[in-house]
Amino acid sequence: VALVLLLALSGLIRSNGAGNLCDLGRRPSSRPHSVSILEFGAVGDGKTLNTLAFQNAVFYLKSFADKGGAQLYVPPGRWLTGSFNLTSHLTLFLEKDAVILASQDPSHWQAVDPLPSYGRGIDLPGKRYMSLINGYMLHDVVVTGDNGTIDGQGLFWWDRFNSHSLKYSRPHLVEFVSSENVIVSNLTFLNAPEYTIHSVYCSHVYIHRVTANTSPESPYTVGIVPDSSDNVCIQDSTINMGYDAISLKSGWDEYGISYARPTANVQIRGVHLRAASGSSISFGSEMSGGISDVVVLDAYMHNSLSGIAFRTTKGRGGYIKEIDVSNIHMVNVGTAFLANGSFGTHPDSGFDENAYPLVSHIRLHDIVGENISIAGDFFGTEESPFTSVVLSNISLSMTNSGSPDDDSWRCLYVEGSSESVVPEPCYELMSFESSYGRAAAL
């Protein structure tokens, strides 16, 4: 009884902590100083390059960091620019009908070193293009507006990816590195070259009321990516991507293991997600620093190749654990639940093939689905089976229900339990007394 009470109390603490986390950044504080990008010579005609105007404006506003910070106001117009950096105690505010347009000239995108937890670019070995809007080692920074737009004009980059003509890995739209107290809210993001919002090595990141869209055919575009970051809230947002809508990561093989910065204490709630060729929400496959203590609730997932995916492979190391997913509605999803222990490539030959990932304590409950092709694909690794997968109160309406080809669940090297799950899951998920447990007892 004492153990049950302790577990219940710890769960309550985690839940309350996550709730408080999502309340922290809801109202960004106003800044005592404000300037318009027009004051720095910017022209919003969609043709004039405004990179220098944004860079000069941010440089000027650094002087207000110890005076309560400042706001950079972007009025209606189409503001073409290359990459630029933000500064601490800054609000970048896009008025309604303001559009920041990303330049399609690679010379306007600086090449930078790969992230240390990855060891190389995502698309190619070596360097990567700097993101359009960047924050490095910042504190208290806000990117917001009255539903203004940031358009990455990604078709240029997608074509070069597909034709294998990239010089470096593609840029992201917005990236924060080693920063704290970050808010992104009330904006529309279009056509990201690769990731839309990437927070890496960050703490206390709040993403609220954003819309992110790319073409369903866009190659490996991802919406929001918490990466080796903690205390992250993603709330009340709509994300439609070519690949994954939301993807949690923490580094790649030996580089992520060495950097050892997990993604932890994340809450995702009130989101509408579409992932044309990927997953509405994915964990990994780059997860070598670990991913834990994640709560997903009140999500609508539609027209996605898979709903919830856990991805890893031998050589990753790390862990995915303490994940709670509930109150999910899926419509037109290929595979509702995917857990794959042989997913993804390696950055180079330096990985440890004996670095087996741990996937454990995954709870999926209170989930309904319509027009689902496969209920679950759970394929762990023989050396490190996925354990403590708990399913409850799940009802999925299958596209091939009752047909001779009905293969709703497929399982291997996984242990777990289930209650009130339709269609009935595979034997390995019926009870903790699986073949592995009995073999260990013998």
C-alpha positions in Angstrom: 0.0 0.0 0.0 2.8 2.4 0.9 4.5 1.7 -2.5 1.2 2.4 -4.3 0.8 5.7 -2.5 4.3 6.7 -3.2 4.0 6.0 -6.9 0.7 7.9 -7.0 2.2 10.9 -5.2 5.2 10.9 -7.5 2.9 10.8 -10.5 0.9 13.7 -9.1 4.1 15.7 -8.6 5.2 15.0 -12.2 1.8 16.0 -13.5 1.6 19.2 -11.5 5.1 20.1 -12.5 4.3 19.6 -16.1 1.2 21.7 -15.7 3.1 24.6 -14.0 5.7 24.3 -16.8 3.1 25.1 -19.5 1.8 28.1 -17.5 5.2 29.8 -17.2 5.5 31.4 -20.6 2.0 32.2 -21.4 2.3 35.9 -21.0 5.7 37.3 -22.1 6.6 40.5 -20.2 6.4 43.7 -22.1 9.6 45.5 -23.0 10.2 49.2 -22.0 11.9 50.0 -25.3 10.8 49.3 -28.9 12.2 50.1 -32.4 10.9 49.3 -35.8 12.9 47.5 -38.4 12.1 50.5 -40.7 14.4 52.6 -38.6 17.4 50.5 -39.8 16.6 51.0 -43.5 14.6 47.8 -44.1 12.3 47.7 -47.2 9.3 45.3 -47.1 8.9 44.8 -50.8 9.8 41.1 -50.9 12.9 41.8 -53.1 15.2 44.0 -51.1 17.6 42.0 -48.9 17.3 43.2 -45.3 19.9 41.0 -43.6 22.0 44.0 -42.6 19.0 45.9 -41.2 18.1 42.9 -39.0 21.7 42.5 -37.8 22.1 46.2 -37.1 18.8 46.4 -35.2 19.7 43.5 -33.0 23.2 45.0 -32.3 21.6 48.3 -31.3 19.1 46.6 -29.0 21.8 44.8 -27.1 22.5 48.0 -25.3 19.0 47.7 -23.6 19.7 44.3 -22.1 20.3 45.8 -18.6 17.4 48.2 -19.0 14.6 45.7 -19.1 15.2 44.6 -22.7 13.7 45.8 -25.9 11.4 44.9 -28.8 12.2 44.7 -32.5 8.9 45.5 -34.3 8.3 44.1 -37.8 5.4 45.9 -39.5 3.3 44.6 -42.4 5.3 43.9 -45.5 7.4 41.2 -47.0 10.9 41.3 -45.4 13.5 39.3 -47.3 16.6 38.3 -45.3 19.4 35.9 -44.8 20.4 34.5 -41.5 20.6 36.7 -38.4 21.1 36.3 -34.7 19.0 37.4 -31.8 20.2 38.7 -28.4 19.2 38.2 -24.8 16.2 40.2 -23.3 14.8 40.7 -26.8 11.3 40.3 -28.2 11.0 39.9 -32.0 7.4 40.9 -32.8 5.8 40.4 -36.2 2.7 42.4 -36.8 -0.3 40.9 -38.6 0.5 40.7 -42.4 4.2 40.9 -41.6 6.2 38.2 -43.4 9.9 37.4 -42.9 11.0 35.7 -46.1 14.1 33.5 -46.1 16.6 34.2 -48.9 17.0 31.5 -51.5 20.7 32.4 -52.1 23.0 30.0 -50.2 25.6 32.8 -49.9 23.2 34.5 -47.5 23.4 31.5 -45.2 26.6 31.1 -43.2 28.1 27.6 -42.9 28.7 26.6 -39.2 30.2 23.7 -37.4 28.0 20.7 -36.7 26.4 20.3 -33.2 28.8 18.5 -30.8 26.1 15.9 -30.0 25.8 15.0 -33.7 29.3 15.2 -35.0 28.2 16.1 -38.5 25.3 17.6 -40.4 22.0 15.8 -40.6 21.9 15.6 -44.4 25.7 15.4 -45.1 29.0 15.0 -43.2 30.6 18.2 -42.2 29.1 21.6 -41.7 25.6 22.8 -41.8 23.9 26.0 -42.9 23.0 28.4 -40.1 19.3 28.7 -39.4 17.4 31.7 -40.5 16.7 33.1 -37.0 19.3 32.1 -34.4 19.8 32.3 -30.6 23.1 31.2 -29.0 23.6 31.2 -25.3 20.7 33.6 -24.8 18.5 34.4 -21.8 14.9 35.7 -21.9 14.2 35.8 -25.6 10.7 35.9 -27.3 9.7 35.4 -30.9 6.0 36.3 -31.2 3.5 38.5 -33.0 -0.1 39.0 -34.0 0.0 35.9 -36.2 2.8 37.2 -38.5 4.5 34.8 -40.7 8.1 33.4 -41.1 8.4 31.7 -44.5 11.5 29.6 -45.2 10.8 29.3 -49.0 12.0 25.7 -48.6 11.3 24.5 -52.1 14.7 25.7 -53.1 16.3 23.5 -50.4 14.0 20.5 -51.0 15.0 20.4 -54.7 18.7 20.4 -53.8 18.2 17.7 -51.2 16.4 15.5 -53.7 18.9 16.1 -56.4 21.9 15.5 -54.1 23.3 19.0 -54.9 23.5 20.4 -51.3 26.9 21.7 -50.3 26.1 21.5 -46.6 23.2 20.2 -44.5 20.0 22.2 -44.8 19.2 25.1 -42.5 16.3 25.3 -40.0 13.9 28.2 -39.7 14.4 29.0 -36.0 17.1 27.5 -33.8 18.0 28.2 -30.2 21.3 26.7 -28.8 22.3 26.6 -25.2 19.6 29.2 -24.3 17.2 29.6 -21.4 13.7 31.1 -21.0 12.7 31.0 -24.6 9.1 31.7 -25.9 7.8 31.2 -29.4 4.2 32.1 -29.8 1.4 33.5 -32.0 3.1 33.0 -35.3 2.7 31.0 -38.6 5.8 29.2 -39.9 5.8 28.1 -43.6 8.1 26.0 -45.8 11.0 25.2 -43.4 14.0 23.9 -45.3 14.3 21.2 -42.7 13.3 21.8 -39.0 10.8 24.6 -38.2 11.7 25.2 -34.5 14.8 23.5 -33.1 15.8 24.0 -29.4 19.0 22.2 -28.6 20.8 22.3 -25.2 18.1 24.6 -23.9 16.1 24.9 -20.7 12.6 26.3 -20.2 11.3 26.5 -23.7 7.6 27.5 -24.2 6.0 27.1 -27.7 2.4 28.3 -27.8 -0.2 28.9 -30.5 2.0 28.4 -33.5 1.1 27.0 -36.9 3.7 25.2 -38.9 3.1 24.0 -42.4 5.2 22.4 -45.2 4.1 20.5 -48.3 3.3 16.8 -47.7 5.9 16.0 -50.4 8.7 18.0 -48.6 11.6 15.7 -47.8 12.3 15.0 -44.1 10.8 18.3 -42.9 10.0 18.3 -39.2 8.0 20.8 -37.1 9.1 21.2 -33.6 12.3 19.5 -32.3 13.2 19.6 -28.6 16.8 18.3 -28.7 18.8 17.7 -25.6 16.6 20.2 -23.9 14.6 20.2 -20.6 11.5 21.8 -19.3 9.8 22.2 -22.6 6.1 22.9 -23.3 4.5 22.7 -26.7 0.8 23.7 -26.5 -2.2 24.7 -28.5 -0.5 24.4 -31.9 -1.2 23.0 -35.4 1.7 21.3 -37.2 1.5 19.8 -40.7 4.8 18.4 -42.0 6.2 16.3 -44.8 7.9 14.0 -42.2 7.5 14.3 -38.4 5.3 16.9 -36.8 7.0 16.8 -33.4 10.2 14.9 -32.8 12.1 14.6 -29.5 15.9 13.9 -29.9 19.1 14.0 -27.9 22.1 13.3 -30.0 23.5 10.8 -32.4 25.4 7.6 -31.4 28.9 8.2 -29.8 28.5 12.0 -30.1 25.2 12.0 -28.2 26.6 9.5 -25.6 29.6 11.7 -25.0 27.7 15.0 -24.8 25.3 13.3 -22.3 22.6 16.0 -22.4 19.1 14.3 -22.2 15.7 15.7 -23.3 13.6 15.6 -20.1 10.5 17.1 -18.5 8.5 17.8 -21.7 4.8 18.4 -22.0 2.9 18.4 -25.3 -0.8 19.2 -25.1 -3.7 20.5 -27.2 -1.9 20.0 -30.6 -3.2 19.1 -34.1 -0.7 17.1 -36.0 -0.2 15.7 -39.5 3.0 13.9 -40.6 2.6 12.8 -44.3 5.6 10.4 -44.4 6.6 10.2 -40.8 5.1 10.3 -37.3 2.8 12.8 -35.6 5.0 12.5 -32.5 8.3 10.6 -32.6 11.0 9.8 -30.0 14.4 9.5 -31.7 15.9 7.9 -33.5 18.8 10.2 -32.5 18.3 9.7 -28.7 21.7 8.8 -27.5 21.7 11.3 -24.7 18.4 9.9 -23.4 14.7 11.0 -23.4 12.6 10.8 -20.3 9.6 12.2 -18.4 7.4 13.2 -21.3 3.7 13.8 -21.1 1.6 14.0 -24.2 -2.1 14.7 -23.8 -5.1 16.1 -25.7 -3.7 15.6 -29.2 -5.5 15.1 -32.6 -3.4 13.2 -35.1 -4.5 12.8 -38.7 -3.3 11.7 -42.2 0.0 10.5 -40.8 2.1 7.5 -41.7 2.3 6.7 -38.0 0.9 8.2 -34.8 3.3 7.7 -31.9 6.7 6.4 -32.8 9.7 5.2 -30.7 12.8 4.8 -32.8 16.2 3.6 -32.0 18.8 1.1 -33.1 21.9 -0.8 -31.9 24.8 1.7 -31.4 22.5 4.5 -30.1 22.9 3.8 -26.4 20.8 6.1 -24.4 17.2 5.5 -23.3 13.5 6.4 -23.9 11.6 6.0 -20.6 8.9 7.4 -18.5 6.6 8.4 -21.4 2.9 8.9 -20.8 0.6 9.5 -23.8 -3.2 9.9 -23.2 -6.4 11.5 -24.6 -5.4 11.0 -28.2 -7.7 11.0 -31.2 -6.3 9.5 -34.4 -7.9 9.6 -37.9 -6.5 8.2 -41.1 -3.2 7.0 -39.6 -1.2 4.1 -41.0 0.3 2.6 -37.9 -1.1 3.9 -34.6 1.9 2.9 -32.4 5.4 2.1 -33.7 8.4 1.0 -31.7 11.3 0.1 -33.8 14.7 -1.0 -32.5 16.3 -1.2 -35.9 15.6 2.3 -37.2 18.0 4.9 -38.6 21.5 5.2 -39.8 24.8 6.0 -38.1 26.8 9.3 -38.5 30.0 7.4 -39.2 31.8 4.1 -38.3 32.9 5.3 -34.8 29.8 4.0 -33.0 29.8 1.3 -30.4 27.8 -1.6 -31.8 27.3 -2.9 -28.3 25.7 0.4 -27.1 22.2 -1.0 -26.8 19.3 1.5 -26.2 16.9 1.1 -23.3 13.2 1.6 -24.0 11.0 1.1 -21.0 8.1 2.4 -19.0 5.9 3.6 -21.9 2.2 4.2 -21.0 -0.3 4.6 -23.8 -3.9 5.1 -22.6 -7.3 6.7 -23.4 -6.8 6.7 -27.1 -9.3 6.3 -30.0 -8.6 5.9 -33.6 -10.6 5.8 -36.9 -9.5 4.3 -40.2 -6.3 2.8 -38.7 -4.3 0.3 -40.9 -2.1 -1.3 -38.2 -2.7 -0.9 -34.5 0.9 -1.5 -33.4 4.3 -2.5 -34.6 6.6 -3.3 -31.7 10.0 -4.6 -32.6 12.7 -4.3 -29.9 16.2 -5.6 -30.0 17.1 -9.2 -28.9 19.9 -7.9 -26.7 17.7 -5.2 -25.1 14.0 -5.9 -25.4 11.5 -3.0 -24.9 10.0 -3.5 -21.5 7.1 -2.2 -19.3 4.9 -1.1 -22.2 1.5 -0.5 -20.7 -1.7 -0.2 -22.9 -5.1 0.7 -21.5 -8.5 2.0 -22.7 -7.6 2.0 -26.4 -10.2 1.6 -29.1 -9.0 1.6 -32.7 -11.3 1.1 -35.7 -9.3 -0.8 -38.3 -9.5 -0.5 -42.1 -9.2 -4.2 -42.6 -11.0 -5.4 -39.4 -12.2 -9.0 -39.8 -10.5 -9.7 -43.1 -8.2 -12.7 -43.7 -5.3 -10.2 -43.9 -6.1 -8.7 -40.5 -2.7 -8.3 -38.8 -3.4 -5.5 -36.4 -0.5 -6.1 -34.0 3.0 -7.3 -34.7 5.4 -7.8 -31.8 9.0 -9.1 -31.2 11.3 -8.5 -28.3 8.8 -6.5 -26.3 7.2 -7.0 -22.9 4.2 -5.3 -21.4 0.6 -5.5 -20.3 -2.8 -4.3 -21.6 -6.3 -3.7 -20.4 -9.4 -2.8 -22.4 -7.6 -2.6 -25.8 -9.4 -3.1 -29.1 -8.3 -4.9 -31.2 -6.7 -7.2 -28.8 -2.9 -6.8 -28.8 -0.3 -9.4 -29.4 0.6 -12.0 -26.7 3.7 -10.1 -25.7 1.6 -7.2 -24.6 -1.1 -9.2 -22.8 0.8 -9.7 -19.6 4.1 -9.1 -17.9 4.3 -12.9 -17.6 5.7 -13.0 -21.1 8.1 -15.6 -22.5 11.0 -13.4 -21.4 9.8 -13.2 -17.8 9.2 -16.9 -17.6 12.6 -17.7 -19.1 14.3 -15.4 -16.5 12.4 -17.1 -13.7 13.5 -20.6 -15.0 
